[in-house]
Each structure stands twice: as C-alpha cells, then as structure tokens.
Amino acid sequence: MTEQQLTHIDEHGDVRMVDVSQKADTERVAVAEGFNAMNPATLALIVEGKAAKGAVLACARVAGVMAAKQTSSLIPMCHPLNNTKAKVECAPVEAGEREDGRVGIHVTTTCGVTGKTGIEMEALTAASVACLTVYDMCKAVDRGMEIMDVRLLKKDGGKTGLWEREA
C-alpha cells in the first residue's frame, strides 16, 4: 500500500472497515486540540464559575472522556478500542494570548490504547465533543461562539511511528 491509498476504500471503491486482525498490538497515543472562540464576557462567566448551567470546564472534560470511549459508535469505519487513557484539558485563553487576539477555551486531549489500530479518532472526537459541550453550556449568552482549530497534534505508535504537527 502506498501513502496515497485510502485504507477504508476497497479495490471496487466500496467503503469498508480495515481488517487489522494480523497487526501486532502496540502502545499508541494521540494528542488533539480544539478552540472555542467567544465573547470576553462569556469567558469571564466560565472563569468566574457563574455560567447558568454550572461548571462548564468540568462538564466539558467529562464529555470529552465519554466521547473518546464512544468514538466507534459515531464514526462508521472506526474500530472499537479498549482505551487505556483519555485525558481532556480545558484552559481559558485571555486577550493577547493568541496571535488572532481571540479569547475562549483551548481544549487539549490525550488518548492512549494498546492495540492493533490508532487512537487518533478518539482524541479528535474527545476534542470536538468537549468544544461542543462548552458551546452547549454557554449558548444562552453567546450563540456566536465558534468551534475552530480542531486538529491532530501528535500520534505515536504502530507501524508508522511518530507523527507531530509542525508549528
């Protein structure tokens, strides 16, 4: 297989779940991120713990972990994995901390597994759902929030080894 082939498409052009039965179990880890851009007043509500629905960042962290564990139920060709690690960090980003000047919540997720296939989708799903949870908990005061920059930062393990996003 060349790097240019899509693994979830068979020789007839049909989608399929990749057969990983012959692959060796290896330790794998993936790190992903996302960002909720919002009004400064919304960020202040979150930081001060005054959001009407409760502890926004605690809820987002739990939602991200739950999402990592349910990824194969959401992504059709994703293998169910026995995750060994799912960590979600949510950090407030104040004015002047980003080059674009936007404020909000930066989400970083780290997922791990010892298995036959990667954990990237779990890390990306965790980041996405954590960001969606922040939106859900704050939409009453800021419907203009934007979820952005959801992307893989690092994956390690398996046949292809280490991949890291360049800065």
Buried (B, 14 or more C-beta within 10 A) or exposed (E): EEEEEEEEEEEEEEEEEBEBEEEEEBEBBBBBBBBBBBBEEBBBBBBEEEBEEEEBBEBBBBBBBBBBBBBBEEEEEBBEBEBBBBBBBBEBBEEEEBEEEBBBBBBBBBBBBBBBBBBBBBBBBBBBBBBBBBBBBBEEBBEEBEBBBBEBBBBBBBEEEEEEEEE
